[in-house]
Amino acid sequence: MARTNAEKSSLLYECIDASGLYHNLVRPDCRSRMNVTFRLTDPALDAAFLAGAEAHGMLQLKGHRSTGGIRASLY
């Protein structure tokens, strides 16, 4: 399970880091394997991103109410 979670999170972080549309403020050596957090480069797109994700069955992606951003739990 640990190997699978490391692979899933690594793949997602690689996509985020290479995208130009998303960014991650967490240092690579401190990133979670279970809760991948990131932000859109334009915060005005957050609502549209979350609505599109929900339309595709990806729920509960909105980040913490005090810090914002996006959080994908890989459980």
Secondary structure by P-SEA (a helix, b strand, c coil): caaaaaaaaaaaaaaaaaccccccccccccccccbbbbbcccccaaaaaaaaaaaacccccccccccccbbbbcc
